[in-house]
Structures are given as C-alpha cells and as structure tokens.
C-alpha cells in the first residue's frame, strides 16, 4: 500500500500552517475609526504632526536607519519614484537581477530607461556583483539590487562598484522589511530604497509603498515626484516637475503604523522557527538551507533575516535523482505549501521581454536616445535558469508565525517523502 499522499496515502498535515494573513487586532480597528471620524482621509487634510502618513514616514524611516521617508501608492510606484529622483531618464541603462518580481525591471522601462538583466549569485540567489560589473557601459545610470526573499545582497561590494563607476544604487526591499546586513537595516544601505506593503508582504496595508533615503536633495525630488511636482514649503498650486499623484491615503498610513508595532515580534518568531527548520533540514539528504549559520546571525553577513518567503535548496543528486518538481508535488500533497520561489522563472521569460512587447514605437528599448540593439529573447542567465529549474524551494513567511509543532510537521512531511522516494519513480 502506498504511503505518500500523492499516491493515495494519508497526508501528514491536515490543517493550515502558521497564522492567517494579514494579522490585525483592535489597534487597526481603532486607528481606522480615528481616520474615519477625523474626516481627513488624505495626507493633505491634516498637519504633518496629525497625518497618519507623515507619522508613518518618519517612524519607518527611523526604524530602517534612514533620514527621510516618502510614502506612495504601492511598491512599483516606489521604484519608479526612486528612479525619477535619481535622475534616470531616456537613454539610460539600469542593471537588475534575473530572479525578481517583474516590477523591478518594468519600473525602469516606465521611466523610459532600459533594464539590463543580469545573473545571480548561486549562494544567495541575489544579484551577482561580478555580473553587475561586467554589464556596466557608458549608458549605465543605476543598479537595483533586490534582497531576494529578504536575504541581504552583498551591499559592500555593490556600493564599491557604484562608487567606482559613479552610479546610483536603489535597494528593492519589497521582501526585506527589518532585514539587516552586517548590523545595518536594509533600506539604509543604498542611495535610495523602495518598499512594498502589498497584501502578502510582511508589513501590509493591502497596497502601499515607501521610498527611503538619507540624502536631503534626493528626498525633496522623491517628494515632488510623489506629489504632482510640488516642492516642500512652496505654494500649493506651484508645480516644479512633470510628475504624477502617488500619495498614500491616511487609511493606509493608519494601518501601517499598527503593523510596524508588531513587526519586530513577528521577525523574531519567524527567525526562531526558520533556524529550527534549517537545523532539521541538515538531517534530510537532498535538502539544505540557503545559507549556513556562518552567514546568518548576530555579527554575520545577514545579522537579521526578515523574509517574505524563506528559500532553501533541493539537491537532486542526493535525492536519488528525483526531479525537484516531482518532490514539490509530493510535499504539497502532504500539506506543505512549498513553492519554487515567490516569482518563479527569470523575468526575461515573460512575454513582455520574450516577444519584445514595447508598443508601437518599441520605446524605450528602441528610443533614438538609446540607439543600441537589445533583444531579451536571446538572454540567458545560467545560474538563474539552474536555480529556477532544478534547485530553488521556498516557504511563505506566514508559515513561520506558527509554533514549533508546525515546523515539526513540515520536517515530518519532508522525511516521509524522502523515506518513500521510490514511490515517486513512475
């Protein structure tokens, strides 16, 4: 009789793991009622001291170790706002990683620049500093390193490269709220950074985003691009830049202030459970943590890991040659919500890039101000391809908000699949 649930056996897990997401309590309810009754539902209806959005900007910037915060409508617009503040325009190139959400690249195209997609580091799944340096041309204006899964990029190396070539670094921190690189919070390491507060992120208001910087001039520019071209301290109907309305609502600001209050507690719970799971993985042939504890922990490369999803590895040669996707099928059948990664294939697999769907004119890729040939359909990043097709596994962050029993159930399901691997051969 088959033992694996995939073959008709009884699954190890018959209930949801972790906690329902998003998490809220009476704090969010009270804060939203305050906004409702105030009748100030947008940030311009109250003083900066009273505005929930202004309060959140200051508190979140301080939390991350930056001087200025500019709250916006969502994470994609945060990237666009940061790129505009950095002066990225038509004809410029911006280097981005192959393994990320597509908005990291499309935000570049939406400000009329050209995304240059490069390979990742096989150890961390983050953008490769070597690939960055190899891709730099006289058109390169900026780099967007993405802290994939919340694990920090090699920011020392990236900032050294940027300084050497006179480039702007914009951290994509959509996965990394509260993560730390060598004791410093992600979001304070580049010239600018962009966060998302979309429904499934580790801090959420359903939608929302923020740009952080410690440079006053960049902060003023980001504010202007958020606020239809207005400048701080100038008349309300005086406009200085071609810009859109990216303002966050007071509703979102109120919710995010409450979400920030519980973030550290949630990060601690996730890290404790992830460490326990990582130790357990070491006893299961064919599965291993993304990085060992020599890179993760106080005083290490990643001194704090606040993850949107937790990456780990599948080693087919140690799993009796069973393909990774077959393992995923079996583990899901046992009740574990395992995925390849939050975003799946390298971004250039999308029809947008494969079929060069850049509209009637082909701009910005075919913009005369760029004047170079680029064909994403021919792009191939070997490490990103291998990771996507053969190795990457991930678990969502809310799974790690449960108790130790949840981690034991995940490990039990993994051991069960490993011990009955012969059932997966047909």
C-alpha positions as CSV (number, residue, x, y, z in Angstrom):
1,X,0.0,0.0,0.0
2,X,1.3,3.5,-0.9
3,X,2.4,5.7,2.0
4,X,2.8,9.0,0.2
5,X,-0.4,11.2,0.0
6,X,0.4,11.8,-3.7
7,X,-0.2,8.1,-4.2
8,X,-3.3,7.8,-2.0
9,X,-1.7,7.6,1.4
10,X,-2.8,9.8,4.4
11,X,-1.2,13.3,4.4
12,X,1.0,14.3,7.3
13,X,-0.7,17.7,7.7
14,X,-4.5,18.2,7.6
15,X,-4.7,21.9,8.7
16,X,-3.3,25.3,7.7
17,X,0.2,26.0,9.0
18,X,1.2,29.2,10.7
19,X,-1.2,32.1,11.1
20,X,-3.9,33.6,8.8
21,X,-2.5,36.6,7.0
22,X,-2.8,39.6,7.3
23,X,-2.7,39.8,11.1
24,X,-4.7,42.6,12.8
25,X,-6.3,43.4,16.1
26,X,-8.1,46.2,17.9
27,X,-5.2,48.6,17.1
28,X,-6.0,48.7,13.4
29,X,-9.7,49.0,14.1
30,X,-9.2,51.9,16.5
31,X,-6.8,53.7,14.1
32,X,-9.1,53.3,11.1
33,X,-12.0,54.7,13.1
34,X,-9.8,57.7,14.1
35,X,-9.2,58.4,10.4
36,X,-12.9,58.0,9.6
37,X,-14.1,60.4,12.3
38,X,-11.3,62.9,11.6
39,X,-12.7,63.4,8.0
40,X,-9.0,63.8,7.0
41,X,-8.8,60.8,4.6
42,X,-5.8,62.1,2.6
43,X,-2.4,63.4,3.9
44,X,-3.1,67.0,2.9
45,X,-6.1,67.3,5.2
46,X,-4.1,67.3,8.4
47,X,-0.8,68.8,9.7
48,X,2.3,66.7,9.4
49,X,2.1,66.1,13.1
50,X,-1.5,64.8,12.8
51,X,-1.3,63.0,9.5
52,X,-1.0,59.2,9.8
53,X,1.0,59.0,6.6
54,X,3.5,61.6,7.8
55,X,3.9,59.8,11.1
56,X,4.4,56.5,9.4
57,X,7.0,58.1,7.0
58,X,9.1,59.3,10.0
59,X,8.8,56.2,12.1
60,X,9.5,53.7,9.3
61,X,12.5,55.8,8.1
62,X,13.9,55.9,11.6
63,X,13.2,52.1,12.0
64,X,15.3,51.4,8.9
65,X,18.1,53.8,9.7
66,X,17.3,56.4,7.0
67,X,16.6,60.1,7.4
68,X,13.7,60.6,5.1
69,X,10.6,58.6,4.0
70,X,8.2,59.3,1.2
71,X,5.1,57.2,1.3
72,X,3.5,56.2,-2.1
73,X,0.7,54.1,-3.5
74,X,2.5,50.8,-3.9
75,X,5.9,49.2,-4.3
76,X,6.1,49.5,-8.0
77,X,5.5,53.2,-7.8
78,X,8.1,53.4,-5.1
79,X,10.6,52.1,-7.5
80,X,9.5,54.5,-10.3
81,X,9.6,57.4,-7.8
82,X,13.1,56.5,-6.7
83,X,14.3,56.1,-10.3
84,X,13.0,59.5,-11.2
85,X,14.5,61.1,-8.1
86,X,17.8,59.5,-9.1
87,X,17.6,61.3,-12.5
88,X,17.2,58.1,-14.5
89,X,15.8,59.1,-18.0
90,X,15.5,58.0,-21.6
91,X,18.7,56.5,-23.0
92,X,19.9,55.4,-19.5
93,X,20.5,51.7,-18.5
94,X,19.7,50.3,-15.1
95,X,21.0,46.9,-14.0
96,X,18.6,44.5,-12.4
97,X,18.7,40.8,-11.4
98,X,17.1,38.0,-13.4
99,X,15.4,36.5,-10.3
100,X,12.9,39.1,-9.0
101,X,9.4,40.3,-9.5
102,X,8.9,41.8,-12.9
103,X,8.3,45.3,-11.5
104,X,12.0,45.7,-10.7
105,X,12.6,45.8,-14.4
106,X,9.3,47.3,-15.7
107,X,9.7,50.3,-13.3
108,X,12.9,51.1,-15.3
109,X,11.1,50.9,-18.6
110,X,8.2,53.0,-17.3
111,X,10.7,55.9,-16.7
112,X,11.9,55.5,-20.3
113,X,15.2,53.8,-19.4
114,X,16.4,50.3,-20.4
115,X,16.6,47.4,-17.9
116,X,19.7,45.4,-18.2
117,X,19.0,41.9,-16.7
118,X,22.0,40.0,-15.2
119,X,22.6,36.8,-13.4
120,X,22.5,36.0,-9.7
121,X,24.9,34.6,-7.1
122,X,24.3,30.9,-6.7
123,X,24.9,31.0,-3.0
124,X,22.3,33.6,-2.1
125,X,20.1,33.9,-5.2
126,X,20.8,37.7,-5.1
127,X,22.2,39.8,-7.9
128,X,25.8,38.9,-8.7
129,X,28.3,41.7,-8.1
130,X,30.5,40.2,-10.8
131,X,27.6,40.2,-13.2
132,X,26.9,43.8,-12.4
133,X,30.4,45.0,-13.1
134,X,30.5,43.0,-16.4
135,X,27.3,44.7,-17.6
136,X,28.3,48.3,-16.9
137,X,28.5,50.6,-20.0
138,X,28.8,54.3,-20.6
139,X,24.9,54.3,-20.5
140,X,24.6,52.7,-17.1
141,X,23.0,55.1,-14.6
142,X,21.8,52.9,-11.7
143,X,21.7,49.5,-10.1
144,X,18.7,47.9,-8.4
145,X,19.8,45.1,-6.1
146,X,16.9,43.1,-4.8
147,X,17.1,41.4,-1.3
148,X,15.6,38.2,-2.7
149,X,13.4,36.5,0.0
150,X,14.7,39.1,2.5
151,X,18.3,37.8,2.5
152,X,20.6,40.9,2.0
153,X,22.6,41.4,-1.1
154,X,26.4,41.9,-0.9
155,X,25.9,45.7,-0.4
156,X,29.6,46.5,0.4
157,X,30.7,45.1,-2.9
158,X,27.8,46.7,-4.8
159,X,28.4,50.1,-3.3
160,X,32.1,49.8,-4.1
161,X,31.2,49.1,-7.8
162,X,28.7,52.0,-7.8
163,X,31.2,54.5,-6.4
164,X,33.9,53.3,-8.8
165,X,31.6,54.0,-11.8
166,X,29.5,56.9,-10.4
167,X,26.2,55.0,-10.3
168,X,23.1,55.3,-8.1
169,X,22.1,52.3,-6.0
170,X,18.3,51.8,-5.4
171,X,17.6,48.9,-3.0
172,X,14.5,46.9,-3.8
173,X,13.4,46.0,-0.3
174,X,10.0,44.5,-1.1
175,X,11.0,41.3,0.7
176,X,13.2,42.7,3.4
177,X,11.3,44.8,6.0
178,X,13.6,44.7,9.0
179,X,16.4,42.5,7.5
180,X,19.9,43.5,8.4
181,X,23.2,43.4,6.5
182,X,26.2,43.4,8.9
183,X,24.1,45.1,11.6
184,X,22.5,47.8,9.3
185,X,18.9,47.6,8.2
186,X,18.1,47.0,4.6
187,X,16.7,50.2,3.1
188,X,19.5,52.4,4.5
189,X,22.4,50.9,2.6
190,X,22.0,52.4,-0.9
191,X,21.4,55.9,-2.1
192,X,17.6,55.2,-2.2
193,X,15.4,52.3,-1.4
194,X,11.9,51.1,-2.2
195,X,9.5,49.0,-0.1
196,X,6.1,47.4,-0.8
197,X,3.2,47.0,1.6
198,X,1.1,44.8,-0.7
199,X,-1.3,42.3,0.8
200,X,1.1,39.4,1.2
201,X,4.2,41.3,2.3
202,X,5.5,41.1,5.9
203,X,4.0,44.5,6.5
204,X,0.8,45.3,4.7
205,X,-2.0,47.8,4.2
206,X,-3.3,45.9,1.2
207,X,-1.3,48.2,-1.1
208,X,1.2,50.9,-0.4
209,X,4.9,51.6,-0.7
210,X,7.7,53.9,0.6
211,X,10.9,55.5,-0.7
212,X,13.7,55.9,1.8
213,X,16.9,58.0,1.6
214,X,19.3,59.8,3.8
215,X,20.1,62.4,1.1
216,X,18.1,65.6,1.5
217,X,18.1,66.5,-2.2
218,X,17.0,63.1,-3.3
219,X,14.3,63.2,-0.6
220,X,12.9,66.5,-2.0
221,X,12.9,65.2,-5.5
222,X,11.1,62.0,-4.4
223,X,8.6,64.1,-2.6
224,X,8.0,66.2,-5.7
225,X,7.5,63.2,-7.9
226,X,5.1,61.7,-5.4
227,X,3.1,65.0,-5.1
228,X,2.4,66.0,-8.7
229,X,5.6,68.1,-8.9
230,X,5.0,70.2,-5.8
231,X,8.0,71.1,-3.6
232,X,8.0,71.2,0.2
233,X,7.4,74.7,1.6
234,X,6.3,76.2,-1.8
235,X,2.7,77.3,-2.7
236,X,0.2,74.5,-3.1
237,X,-0.6,75.4,-6.7
238,X,3.0,75.8,-7.8
239,X,4.4,72.8,-9.7
240,X,8.1,72.2,-10.5
241,X,8.3,68.8,-12.2
242,X,6.4,66.6,-14.6
243,X,5.0,64.2,-12.1
244,X,2.0,62.1,-11.1
245,X,-0.1,61.7,-7.9
246,X,1.4,58.8,-5.9
247,X,0.1,59.9,-2.5
248,X,-0.7,57.2,0.1
249,X,-4.1,57.5,1.9
250,X,-4.5,58.2,5.6
251,X,-6.2,54.8,5.8
252,X,-3.1,53.0,4.7
253,X,-0.9,55.1,6.9
254,X,-3.0,54.3,10.0
255,X,-2.8,50.5,9.3
256,X,0.9,50.6,8.7
257,X,1.6,52.4,11.9
258,X,-0.1,49.5,13.7
259,X,1.7,46.9,11.5
260,X,5.1,48.4,12.4
261,X,4.3,48.0,16.1
262,X,4.3,44.2,15.8
263,X,6.9,43.7,13.1
264,X,9.9,43.0,15.5
265,X,7.9,40.4,17.4
266,X,7.0,38.7,14.1
267,X,10.5,38.8,12.8
268,X,11.8,37.2,16.0
269,X,9.2,34.4,15.7
270,X,10.0,33.8,12.1
271,X,13.7,33.6,12.7
272,X,13.4,31.2,15.6
273,X,11.2,28.9,13.5
274,X,13.5,29.2,10.5
275,X,16.6,28.3,12.5
276,X,14.9,25.3,13.9
277,X,13.8,24.2,10.4
278,X,17.2,24.9,9.0
279,X,18.8,22.6,11.6
280,X,16.2,19.9,10.8
281,X,16.9,20.1,7.0
282,X,20.5,19.2,7.6
283,X,19.4,15.7,8.6
284,X,17.4,15.1,5.4
285,X,19.6,14.1,2.4
286,X,18.8,16.2,-0.6
287,X,17.5,19.3,1.3
288,X,19.6,22.1,2.7
289,X,19.2,25.7,3.9
290,X,20.0,28.5,1.5
291,X,22.9,29.6,3.7
292,X,24.6,28.1,6.8
293,X,24.8,29.8,10.1
294,X,28.3,31.1,9.3
295,X,26.4,33.8,7.2
296,X,23.3,34.2,9.3
297,X,23.1,35.5,12.8
298,X,24.3,38.3,15.1
299,X,27.6,39.8,13.8
300,X,27.3,37.9,10.5
301,X,26.7,38.8,6.8
302,X,23.0,38.6,7.4
303,X,22.6,39.7,11.0
304,X,18.8,39.6,10.9
305,X,16.7,37.8,8.3
306,X,13.2,39.1,7.9
307,X,11.9,37.2,5.0
308,X,8.9,37.4,2.7
309,X,9.5,33.8,1.7
310,X,12.2,31.5,3.0
311,X,14.4,30.0,0.4
312,X,16.1,26.6,0.7
313,X,17.7,24.1,-1.7
314,X,16.8,20.8,-3.4
315,X,19.8,18.6,-4.4
316,X,18.6,16.2,-7.0
317,X,21.7,14.1,-6.9
318,X,21.2,13.5,-3.2
319,X,17.5,12.7,-3.6
320,X,18.0,9.6,-5.7
321,X,17.7,11.6,-9.0
322,X,14.1,12.5,-8.4
323,X,13.3,15.8,-10.2
324,X,12.7,18.8,-8.0
325,X,9.2,19.4,-9.3
326,X,8.2,15.9,-8.5
327,X,9.3,16.5,-4.9
328,X,7.2,19.6,-4.8
329,X,4.1,17.7,-5.9
330,X,4.7,15.1,-3.2
331,X,5.4,17.6,-0.4
332,X,2.3,19.7,-1.3
333,X,0.2,16.5,-1.2
334,X,1.4,16.1,2.4
335,X,0.1,19.5,3.3
336,X,3.2,21.7,3.0
337,X,2.7,24.9,0.9
338,X,6.1,24.7,-0.8
339,X,6.9,26.8,-3.9
340,X,9.7,27.3,-6.4
341,X,10.0,30.9,-5.2
342,X,7.7,33.9,-5.0
343,X,8.2,34.8,-8.6
344,X,9.2,31.6,-10.4
345,X,11.1,31.9,-13.7
346,X,13.7,34.5,-14.6
347,X,11.9,37.7,-15.5
348,X,13.0,37.6,-19.2
349,X,10.8,34.5,-19.7
350,X,7.7,36.8,-19.6
351,X,6.1,37.5,-22.9
352,X,6.8,41.2,-22.4
353,X,10.5,40.5,-22.8
354,X,10.5,37.3,-24.9
355,X,8.3,38.9,-27.5
356,X,9.6,42.5,-27.1
357,X,6.1,43.9,-26.4
358,X,7.1,47.5,-26.0
359,X,4.3,49.1,-28.0
360,X,4.0,50.6,-31.4
361,X,7.3,52.5,-31.2
362,X,9.2,50.0,-29.2
363,X,10.3,52.6,-26.8
364,X,12.2,52.8,-24.5
365,X,14.2,49.9,-26.0
366,X,14.2,51.4,-29.5
367,X,14.3,55.0,-28.3
368,X,16.6,57.1,-30.5
369,X,18.2,58.5,-27.3
370,X,19.3,54.9,-26.6
371,X,20.4,54.0,-30.0
372,X,21.5,50.4,-29.2
373,X,20.3,47.0,-30.1
374,X,18.9,44.8,-27.4
375,X,16.9,41.5,-27.7
376,X,15.7,40.0,-24.5
377,X,14.6,36.8,-26.3
378,X,18.3,35.9,-26.6
379,X,19.1,36.5,-23.0
380,X,20.1,33.5,-20.9
381,X,21.4,33.7,-17.3
382,X,22.8,30.2,-16.5
383,X,22.6,30.4,-12.7
384,X,19.1,31.9,-12.6
385,X,18.0,29.2,-15.0
386,X,19.5,26.4,-13.0
387,X,18.1,27.7,-9.7
388,X,14.7,28.1,-11.2
389,X,14.5,24.8,-13.0
390,X,16.4,22.5,-10.6
391,X,17.1,23.8,-7.1
392,X,15.0,26.6,-5.5
393,X,12.4,25.8,-2.9
394,X,10.6,28.3,-0.7
395,X,8.0,28.5,2.1
396,X,5.8,31.7,2.7
397,X,6.5,33.8,5.7
398,X,3.2,33.3,7.4
399,X,4.0,29.6,7.9
400,X,6.8,30.7,10.3
401,X,4.4,32.6,12.5
402,X,3.1,29.3,13.9
403,X,4.6,27.3,16.8
404,X,7.3,24.7,16.9
405,X,4.7,22.0,16.2
406,X,4.3,23.5,12.7
407,X,8.0,23.2,12.0
408,X,8.0,19.6,13.2
409,X,5.1,18.7,10.9
410,X,6.9,20.2,7.9
411,X,10.0,18.2,8.8
412,X,8.0,15.1,9.3
413,X,6.4,15.5,5.8
414,X,9.8,16.0,4.3
415,X,11.2,12.9,6.0
416,X,8.2,10.9,4.8
417,X,8.8,11.9,1.2
418,X,12.5,11.2,1.5
419,X,11.9,7.8,3.1
420,X,9.4,6.8,0.4
421,X,11.1,8.3,-2.6
422,X,10.7,5.0,-4.5
423,X,7.0,5.8,-4.9
424,X,7.9,8.9,-7.0
425,X,9.8,7.0,-9.7
426,X,6.9,6.3,-12.1
